[in-house]
């Protein structure tokens, strides 16, 4: 039996939509060690672009926060 570990890191960007509900934009393969300023700037650009709408709701209306989330998966074969 072999064993290996997969580590997945994702960048979670949280916004408020025009319906005032929390919306998440998840980046699957983010650059490591992004500075907070870079994440905030990217989020502001997303908000200003007004590109994402669904059923009349602007999905990313207000920037909230950003964080990395890491998941470890142990695989046994």
Backbone atoms as SQL, in Angstrom:
CREATE TABLE atoms (id INTEGER PRIMARY KEY, chain TEXT, resi INTEGER, resn TEXT, atom TEXT, x REAL, y REAL, z REAL);
INSERT INTO atoms VALUES
  (1, 'A', 1, 'UNK', 'N', 0.850, -1.180, 0.000),
  (2, 'A', 1, 'UNK', 'CA', 0.000, 0.000, 0.000),
  (3, 'A', 1, 'UNK', 'C', 0.896, 1.244, 0.000),
  (4, 'A', 2, 'UNK', 'N', 0.556, 2.198, -0.865),
  (5, 'A', 2, 'UNK', 'CA', 1.306, 3.449, -0.923),
  (6, 'A', 2, 'UNK', 'C', 0.465, 4.585, -0.341),
  (7, 'A', 3, 'UNK', 'N', 1.151, 5.589, 0.085),
  (8, 'A', 3, 'UNK', 'CA', 0.487, 6.737, 0.708),
  (9, 'A', 3, 'UNK', 'C', 1.130, 8.014, 0.174),
  (10, 'A', 4, 'UNK', 'N', 0.305, 8.976, -0.211),
  (11, 'A', 4, 'UNK', 'CA', 0.820, 10.294, -0.542),
  (12, 'A', 4, 'UNK', 'C', -0.187, 11.354, -0.108),
  (13, 'A', 5, 'UNK', 'N', 0.295, 12.555, -0.009),
  (14, 'A', 5, 'UNK', 'CA', -0.516, 13.667, 0.492),
  (15, 'A', 5, 'UNK', 'C', -0.678, 14.711, -0.615),
  (16, 'A', 6, 'UNK', 'N', -1.914, 15.083, -0.875),
  (17, 'A', 6, 'UNK', 'CA', -2.206, 16.182, -1.796),
  (18, 'A', 6, 'UNK', 'C', -2.591, 17.392, -0.958),
  (19, 'A', 7, 'UNK', 'N', -1.990, 18.522, -1.261),
  (20, 'A', 7, 'UNK', 'CA', -2.332, 19.769, -0.577),
  (21, 'A', 7, 'UNK', 'C', -2.886, 20.730, -1.621),
  (22, 'A', 8, 'UNK', 'N', -4.100, 21.177, -1.399),
  (23, 'A', 8, 'UNK', 'CA', -4.758, 22.100, -2.310),
  (24, 'A', 8, 'UNK', 'C', -4.891, 23.454, -1.618),
  (25, 'A', 9, 'UNK', 'N', -4.433, 24.497, -2.288),
  (26, 'A', 9, 'UNK', 'CA', -4.566, 25.843, -1.747),
  (27, 'A', 9, 'UNK', 'C', -5.446, 26.644, -2.696),
  (28, 'A', 10, 'UNK', 'N', -6.456, 27.310, -2.153),
  (29, 'A', 10, 'UNK', 'CA', -7.355, 28.136, -2.951),
  (30, 'A', 10, 'UNK', 'C', -7.464, 29.512, -2.309),
  (31, 'A', 11, 'UNK', 'N', -7.712, 30.498, -3.164),
  (32, 'A', 11, 'UNK', 'CA', -7.907, 31.860, -2.688),
  (33, 'A', 11, 'UNK', 'C', -9.396, 32.160, -2.732),
  (34, 'A', 12, 'UNK', 'N', -9.972, 32.480, -1.587),
  (35, 'A', 12, 'UNK', 'CA', -11.397, 32.786, -1.478),
  (36, 'A', 12, 'UNK', 'C', -11.578, 34.294, -1.377),
  (37, 'A', 13, 'UNK', 'N', -12.308, 34.852, -2.333),
  (38, 'A', 13, 'UNK', 'CA', -12.617, 36.282, -2.338),
  (39, 'A', 13, 'UNK', 'C', -14.089, 36.431, -2.006),
  (40, 'A', 14, 'UNK', 'N', -14.399, 37.170, -0.952),
  (41, 'A', 14, 'UNK', 'CA', -15.793, 37.344, -0.529),
  (42, 'A', 14, 'UNK', 'C', -16.282, 38.736, -0.870),
  (43, 'A', 15, 'UNK', 'N', -17.487, 38.766, -1.419),
  (44, 'A', 15, 'UNK', 'CA', -18.131, 40.005, -1.820),
  (45, 'A', 15, 'UNK', 'C', -19.558, 40.017, -1.281),
  (46, 'A', 16, 'UNK', 'N', -20.195, 41.169, -1.341),
  (47, 'A', 16, 'UNK', 'CA', -21.643, 41.283, -1.137),
  (48, 'A', 16, 'UNK', 'C', -22.237, 41.589, -2.496),
  (49, 'A', 17, 'UNK', 'N', -23.311, 40.906, -2.836),
  (50, 'A', 17, 'UNK', 'CA', -24.020, 41.177, -4.078),
  (51, 'A', 17, 'UNK', 'C', -25.006, 42.308, -3.882),
  (52, 'A', 18, 'UNK', 'N', -25.624, 42.740, -4.987),
  (53, 'A', 18, 'UNK', 'CA', -26.608, 43.818, -4.890),
  (54, 'A', 18, 'UNK', 'C', -27.835, 43.382, -4.099),
  (55, 'A', 19, 'UNK', 'N', -27.996, 42.066, -3.893),
  (56, 'A', 19, 'UNK', 'CA', -29.085, 41.551, -3.061),
  (57, 'A', 19, 'UNK', 'C', -28.673, 41.468, -1.587),
  (58, 'A', 20, 'UNK', 'N', -27.459, 41.980, -1.263),
  (59, 'A', 20, 'UNK', 'CA', -26.879, 42.036, 0.091),
  (60, 'A', 20, 'UNK', 'C', -26.500, 40.667, 0.648),
  (61, 'A', 21, 'UNK', 'N', -26.485, 39.642, -0.196),
  (62, 'A', 21, 'UNK', 'CA', -26.041, 38.305, 0.228),
  (63, 'A', 21, 'UNK', 'C', -24.560, 38.139, -0.087),
  (64, 'A', 22, 'UNK', 'N', -23.886, 37.308, 0.702),
  (65, 'A', 22, 'UNK', 'CA', -22.463, 37.046, 0.503),
  (66, 'A', 22, 'UNK', 'C', -22.261, 36.177, -0.730),
  (67, 'A', 23, 'UNK', 'N', -21.307, 36.575, -1.547),
  (68, 'A', 23, 'UNK', 'CA', -20.932, 35.830, -2.752),
  (69, 'A', 23, 'UNK', 'C', -19.443, 35.512, -2.663),
  (70, 'A', 24, 'UNK', 'N', -19.061, 34.314, -3.081),
  (71, 'A', 24, 'UNK', 'CA', -17.660, 33.900, -3.051),
  (72, 'A', 24, 'UNK', 'C', -17.146, 33.674, -4.459),
  (73, 'A', 25, 'UNK', 'N', -15.953, 34.152, -4.714),
  (74, 'A', 25, 'UNK', 'CA', -15.242, 33.878, -5.951),
  (75, 'A', 25, 'UNK', 'C', -13.993, 33.119, -5.526),
  (76, 'A', 26, 'UNK', 'N', -13.849, 31.877, -5.995),
  (77, 'A', 26, 'UNK', 'CA', -12.753, 31.017, -5.547),
  (78, 'A', 26, 'UNK', 'C', -11.768, 30.821, -6.694),
  (79, 'A', 27, 'UNK', 'N', -10.513, 31.157, -6.432),
  (80, 'A', 27, 'UNK', 'CA', -9.430, 30.999, -7.396),
  (81, 'A', 27, 'UNK', 'C', -8.726, 29.679, -7.080),
  (82, 'A', 28, 'UNK', 'N', -8.759, 28.750, -8.038),
  (83, 'A', 28, 'UNK', 'CA', -8.269, 27.392, -7.790),
  (84, 'A', 28, 'UNK', 'C', -6.755, 27.289, -7.640),
  (85, 'A', 29, 'UNK', 'N', -5.996, 28.015, -8.432),
  (86, 'A', 29, 'UNK', 'CA', -4.533, 27.933, -8.365),
  (87, 'A', 29, 'UNK', 'C', -3.943, 29.334, -8.224),
  (88, 'A', 30, 'UNK', 'N', -4.089, 29.921, -7.039),
  (89, 'A', 30, 'UNK', 'CA', -3.605, 31.299, -6.864),
  (90, 'A', 30, 'UNK', 'C', -2.094, 31.352, -6.716),
  (91, 'A', 31, 'UNK', 'N', -1.566, 32.509, -6.986),
  (92, 'A', 31, 'UNK', 'CA', -0.154, 32.751, -6.738),
  (93, 'A', 31, 'UNK', 'C', 0.070, 32.717, -5.226),
  (94, 'A', 32, 'UNK', 'N', 1.175, 32.125, -4.800),
  (95, 'A', 32, 'UNK', 'CA', 1.486, 32.067, -3.370),
  (96, 'A', 32, 'UNK', 'C', 1.874, 33.434, -2.834),
  (97, 'A', 33, 'UNK', 'N', 1.558, 33.648, -1.581),
  (98, 'A', 33, 'UNK', 'CA', 1.985, 34.819, -0.819),
  (99, 'A', 33, 'UNK', 'C', 1.583, 36.157, -1.443),
  (100, 'A', 34, 'UNK', 'N', 0.351, 36.237, -1.907),
  (101, 'A', 34, 'UNK', 'CA', -0.147, 37.518, -2.396),
  (102, 'A', 34, 'UNK', 'C', -0.225, 38.499, -1.235),
  (103, 'A', 35, 'UNK', 'N', 0.125, 39.711, -1.486),
  (104, 'A', 35, 'UNK', 'CA', -0.006, 40.753, -0.471),
  (105, 'A', 35, 'UNK', 'C', -1.468, 41.177, -0.393),
  (106, 'A', 36, 'UNK', 'N', -1.876, 41.629, 0.776),
  (107, 'A', 36, 'UNK', 'CA', -3.257, 42.068, 0.972),
  (108, 'A', 36, 'UNK', 'C', -3.621, 43.187, 0.000),
  (109, 'A', 37, 'UNK', 'N', -2.682, 44.078, -0.251),
  (110, 'A', 37, 'UNK', 'CA', -2.921, 45.196, -1.165),
  (111, 'A', 37, 'UNK', 'C', -3.236, 44.681, -2.573),
  (112, 'A', 38, 'UNK', 'N', -2.522, 43.663, -3.023),
  (113, 'A', 38, 'UNK', 'CA', -2.761, 43.107, -4.358),
  (114, 'A', 38, 'UNK', 'C', -4.138, 42.455, -4.443),
  (115, 'A', 39, 'UNK', 'N', -4.516, 41.712, -3.415),
  (116, 'A', 39, 'UNK', 'CA', -5.840, 41.080, -3.396),
  (117, 'A', 39, 'UNK', 'C', -6.938, 42.142, -3.370),
  (118, 'A', 40, 'UNK', 'N', -6.779, 43.170, -2.553),
  (119, 'A', 40, 'UNK', 'CA', -7.777, 44.242, -2.474),
  (120, 'A', 40, 'UNK', 'C', -7.908, 44.993, -3.795),
  (121, 'A', 41, 'UNK', 'N', -6.787, 45.240, -4.444),
  (122, 'A', 41, 'UNK', 'CA', -6.811, 45.931, -5.733),
  (123, 'A', 41, 'UNK', 'C', -7.547, 45.094, -6.772),
  (124, 'A', 42, 'UNK', 'N', -7.250, 43.800, -6.812),
  (125, 'A', 42, 'UNK', 'CA', -7.938, 42.905, -7.760),
  (126, 'A', 42, 'UNK', 'C', -9.437, 42.865, -7.473),
  (127, 'A', 43, 'UNK', 'N', -9.799, 42.829, -6.207),
  (128, 'A', 43, 'UNK', 'CA', -11.217, 42.788, -5.846),
  (129, 'A', 43, 'UNK', 'C', -11.913, 44.088, -6.239),
  (130, 'A', 44, 'UNK', 'N', -11.257, 45.215, -6.054),
  (131, 'A', 44, 'UNK', 'CA', -11.835, 46.499, -6.469),
  (132, 'A', 44, 'UNK', 'C', -12.037, 46.540, -7.981),
  (133, 'A', 45, 'UNK', 'N', -11.070, 45.987, -8.721),
  (134, 'A', 45, 'UNK', 'CA', -11.199, 45.928, -10.180),
  (135, 'A', 45, 'UNK', 'C', -12.402, 45.081, -10.590),
  (136, 'A', 46, 'UNK', 'N', -12.628, 43.986, -9.890),
  (137, 'A', 46, 'UNK', 'CA', -13.782, 43.119, -10.168),
  (138, 'A', 46, 'UNK', 'C', -15.077, 43.868, -9.897),
  (139, 'A', 47, 'UNK', 'N', -15.139, 44.576, -8.770),
  (140, 'A', 47, 'UNK', 'CA', -16.338, 45.345, -8.416),
  (141, 'A', 47, 'UNK', 'C', -16.607, 46.419, -9.470),
  (142, 'A', 48, 'UNK', 'N', -15.578, 47.161, -9.845),
  (143, 'A', 48, 'UNK', 'CA', -15.745, 48.259, -10.795),
  (144, 'A', 48, 'UNK', 'C', -16.117, 47.781, -12.195),
  (145, 'A', 49, 'UNK', 'N', -15.708, 46.574, -12.571),
  (146, 'A', 49, 'UNK', 'CA', -15.977, 46.058, -13.915),
  (147, 'A', 49, 'UNK', 'C', -17.460, 45.732, -14.133),
  (148, 'A', 50, 'UNK', 'N', -18.189, 45.426, -13.058),
  (149, 'A', 50, 'UNK', 'CA', -19.615, 45.082, -13.163),
  (150, 'A', 50, 'UNK', 'C', -19.892, 44.014, -14.230),
  (151, 'A', 51, 'UNK', 'N', -19.063, 43.006, -14.295),
  (152, 'A', 51, 'UNK', 'CA', -19.196, 41.978, -15.327),
  (153, 'A', 51, 'UNK', 'C', -20.089, 40.807, -14.934),
  (154, 'A', 52, 'UNK', 'N', -20.279, 40.605, -13.651),
  (155, 'A', 52, 'UNK', 'CA', -20.942, 39.397, -13.199),
  (156, 'A', 52, 'UNK', 'C', -22.348, 39.692, -12.696),
  (157, 'A', 53, 'UNK', 'N', -23.335, 39.219, -13.435),
  (158, 'A', 53, 'UNK', 'CA', -24.733, 39.428, -13.075),
  (159, 'A', 53, 'UNK', 'C', -25.500, 38.137, -13.327),
  (160, 'A', 54, 'UNK', 'N', -26.452, 37.848, -12.451),
  (161, 'A', 54, 'UNK', 'CA', -27.293, 36.662, -12.613),
  (162, 'A', 54, 'UNK', 'C', -28.692, 37.010, -12.126),
  (163, 'A', 55, 'UNK', 'N', -29.674, 36.797, -12.974),
  (164, 'A', 55, 'UNK', 'CA', -31.079, 37.065, -12.643),
  (165, 'A', 55, 'UNK', 'C', -31.287, 38.478, -12.096),
  (166, 'A', 56, 'UNK', 'N', -30.612, 39.442, -12.702),
  (167, 'A', 56, 'UNK', 'CA', -30.772, 40.832, -12.299),
  (168, 'A', 56, 'UNK', 'C', -30.015, 41.232, -11.050),
  (169, 'A', 57, 'UNK', 'N', -29.216, 40.313, -10.488),
  (170, 'A', 57, 'UNK', 'CA', -28.434, 40.597, -9.281),
  (171, 'A', 57, 'UNK', 'C', -26.976, 40.785, -9.672),
  (172, 'A', 58, 'UNK', 'N', -26.406, 41.927, -9.294),
  (173, 'A', 58, 'UNK', 'CA', -24.980, 42.158, -9.494),
  (174, 'A', 58, 'UNK', 'C', -24.251, 41.330, -8.442),
  (175, 'A', 59, 'UNK', 'N', -23.485, 40.297, -8.867),
  (176, 'A', 59, 'UNK', 'CA', -22.920, 39.332, -7.926),
  (177, 'A', 59, 'UNK', 'C', -21.824, 39.918, -7.037),
  (178, 'A', 60, 'UNK', 'N', -20.964, 40.745, -7.586),
  (179, 'A', 60, 'UNK', 'CA', -19.829, 41.266, -6.824),
  (180, 'A', 60, 'UNK', 'C', -19.934, 42.787, -6.747),
  (181, 'A', 61, 'UNK', 'N', -20.766, 43.258, -5.835),
  (182, 'A', 61, 'UNK', 'CA', -21.072, 44.687, -5.707),
  (183, 'A', 61, 'UNK', 'C', -20.137, 45.393, -4.729),
  (184, 'A', 62, 'UNK', 'N', -19.860, 44.760, -3.590),
  (185, 'A', 62, 'UNK', 'CA', -19.001, 45.345, -2.551),
  (186, 'A', 62, 'UNK', 'C', -17.960, 44.325, -2.108),
  (187, 'A', 63, 'UNK', 'N', -16.723, 44.792, -1.979),
  (188, 'A', 63, 'UNK', 'CA', -15.622, 43.936, -1.538),
  (189, 'A', 63, 'UNK', 'C', -15.733, 43.693, -0.031),
  (190, 'A', 64, 'UNK', 'N', -15.496, 42.449, 0.400),
  (191, 'A', 64, 'UNK', 'CA', -15.487, 42.135, 1.835),
  (192, 'A', 64, 'UNK', 'C', -14.092, 41.716, 2.294),
  (193, 'A', 65, 'UNK', 'N', -13.672, 40.495, 2.020),
  (194, 'A', 65, 'UNK', 'CA', -12.361, 40.043, 2.460),
  (195, 'A', 65, 'UNK', 'C', -11.834, 38.944, 1.555),
  (196, 'A', 66, 'UNK', 'N', -10.575, 38.589, 1.789),
  (197, 'A', 66, 'UNK', 'CA', -9.918, 37.539, 1.010),
  (198, 'A', 66, 'UNK', 'C', -9.081, 36.694, 1.959),
  (199, 'A', 67, 'UNK', 'N', -9.002, 35.397, 1.653),
  (200, 'A', 67, 'UNK', 'CA', -8.157, 34.523, 2.463),
  (201, 'A', 67, 'UNK', 'C', -7.771, 33.284, 1.661),
  (202, 'A', 68, 'UNK', 'N', -6.632, 32.722, 2.014),
  (203, 'A', 68, 'UNK', 'CA', -6.231, 31.433, 1.465),
  (204, 'A', 68, 'UNK', 'C', -6.863, 30.347, 2.314),
  (205, 'A', 69, 'UNK', 'N', -7.299, 29.276, 1.674),
  (206, 'A', 69, 'UNK', 'CA', -7.761, 28.092, 2.399),
  (207, 'A', 69, 'UNK', 'C', -6.995, 26.903, 1.852),
  (208, 'A', 70, 'UNK', 'N', -6.443, 26.120, 2.761),
  (209, 'A', 70, 'UNK', 'CA', -5.639, 24.966, 2.385),
  (210, 'A', 70, 'UNK', 'C', -6.339, 23.700, 2.857),
  (211, 'A', 71, 'UNK', 'N', -6.338, 22.717, 1.961),
  (212, 'A', 71, 'UNK', 'CA', -6.957, 21.436, 2.292),
  (213, 'A', 71, 'UNK', 'C', -5.925, 20.342, 2.055),
  (214, 'A', 72, 'UNK', 'N', -5.771, 19.475, 3.029),
  (215, 'A', 72, 'UNK', 'CA', -4.831, 18.356, 2.938),
  (216, 'A', 72, 'UNK', 'C', -5.638, 17.087, 2.748),
  (217, 'A', 73, 'UNK', 'N', -5.248, 16.304, 1.742),
  (218, 'A', 73, 'UNK', 'CA', -5.916, 15.039, 1.448),
  (219, 'A', 73, 'UNK', 'C', -4.888, 13.928, 1.511),
  (220, 'A', 74, 'UNK', 'N', -5.104, 12.956, 2.409),
  (221, 'A', 74, 'UNK', 'CA', -4.249, 11.779, 2.495),
  (222, 'A', 74, 'UNK', 'C', -4.821, 10.716, 1.574),
  (223, 'A', 75, 'UNK', 'N', -3.974, 10.241, 0.644),
  (224, 'A', 75, 'UNK', 'CA', -4.422, 9.235, -0.319),
  (225, 'A', 75, 'UNK', 'C', -3.670, 7.929, -0.031),
  (226, 'A', 76, 'UNK', 'N', -4.447, 6.868, 0.162),
  (227, 'A', 76, 'UNK', 'CA', -3.895, 5.542, 0.393),
  (228, 'A', 76, 'UNK', 'C', -4.268, 4.650, -0.781),
  (229, 'A', 77, 'UNK', 'N', -3.295, 4.076, -1.411),
  (230, 'A', 77, 'UNK', 'CA', -3.543, 3.181, -2.548),
  (231, 'A', 77, 'UNK', 'C', -3.067, 1.785, -2.247);
